[in-house]
Structures are given as C-alpha cells and as structure tokens.
Amino acid sequence: MLRIDGLGVNYGGLHALTDVSLHVADGELVAVVGPNGAGKSTLFKAISGTVAAQAGRITFGGEPLDPHPAHERAHLGIAHVPEGRRVFASMSVAENLEVGATTRAGRAARAQSLDRIFTLFPILAERRSQAAGTLSGGQQQMLAIGRALASRPRMLMLDEPSMGLSPVMADTIFDAVRQIRAEGGVTILLVEQRVTDALAQCDRGYVLESGRVVLEGPAATLSPERLRRAYLGL
C-alpha cells in the first residue's frame, strides 16, 4: 500500500531524514520507533504532505504522492492523527467528527462511520455536544482518532497516541487500536514512545535514529538486545 524509497527531508540545512526506505502492506500494522528527534514525526508529515521531501519517492496504492497536496492525500485515503491530538477546541465533539467526514469516502459513509466511532469510544457519544477543548487528554485522543476514522481512511497514521496520557488511559487507546485492526479494512502506521507496547502488536517494525533507519524486521525478530543496540546506539 505505502512504499517509501530513499526519502530525504531537510530543515534549514539540517538533515531530518536521510535515505529512509520502508513499506507497509495492505492490512498491516507497522510500528516506527526511535529516540526523540529521530525524525519519526517528520516522516509522517512527509507522507501526509505537510512537509516537502528533497529526495526520494513516496507512493500510495501504487500512485506517486508528489503531485498531491496534503488535502488531496486525505481524499486518497491517508488519515494522520498528529502528535498532541490537535482537536478543534471550540467546536463540539460532533462538529470535530463532521470535519473528519468531509472526504469523498467519509461523506459517502457518514452514518456508518459515526456508529463505528461511537461504538469504539462510547464516551464520545455521551459528550457529542461538548466542546472538544473541555475534554480530558485521553478523551481528546479518542476524538482525534475518531475524527481520522470519520474520513474512512485506507491507512491510519497514529503519531504518539499515548503521549501525555496516564498508563490506564494509554492502555485504553492501545485497546482501541487493537480493535480497529481486528475489524479490518484499515492499514495502520504507528509511531509510539511505548516501544514494547508498539512492537507487541505490530507485524513489522522500523527503528529510526538521527533520521536514518538503523533496524527493521518482523516484530518477532526485534529482540530486546537488538533494540537496545539500535535504539541506544550501542
């Protein structure tokens, strides 16, 4: 579904990503982990089109993404839940979900999507009229994921979904990710600081360090020792 070959992204002359290559097959859950500043969020921004690549090639469903600006990539089926949630604070829960449903696929399946989201996150149904900015951090993360699902994505990109959450709430978010995957129909690309949890449920993983892929493979092959060496640069 997604293929990246030799991706390079620069910020002010600094190399945020250098020669990054990875692939995500239809239906997979692929995790990208690494220390702070490794380039994980930049990778997601390059895929979603909010930062420009200086080198390499990104294709989605066999189609090059370069000609498509960010808003068109959403219509192609790419949904990006950014780090820090970024819900529309002054809008209600329901209005946030309506924003997500503005893609072509989202408009066509609006009712089914809302039923699915409210089943996955019942608290959002209870608080559909509440301003998003008054929700707890965990509830805002649920809303951010729900808003992405409302677009009826082919691929869901989750950037640090557990960041800033209590362990209990982070577990709730991971349970939701597992349920989304179990239902099928959505490929998942996950960046996550809780490395063990991320790799426990993924098909394959990539480790980024200083903007480069330093380790990759099926989850079962990413042993704690290999991760320690790659992740800590030892």
Summary of the structure (lengths in Angstrom):
residues: 234
radius of gyration: 17.2
end to end distance: 33.2
largest distance: 50.9
contacts: 764
relative contact order: 0.18
helix: 41%
strand: 27%
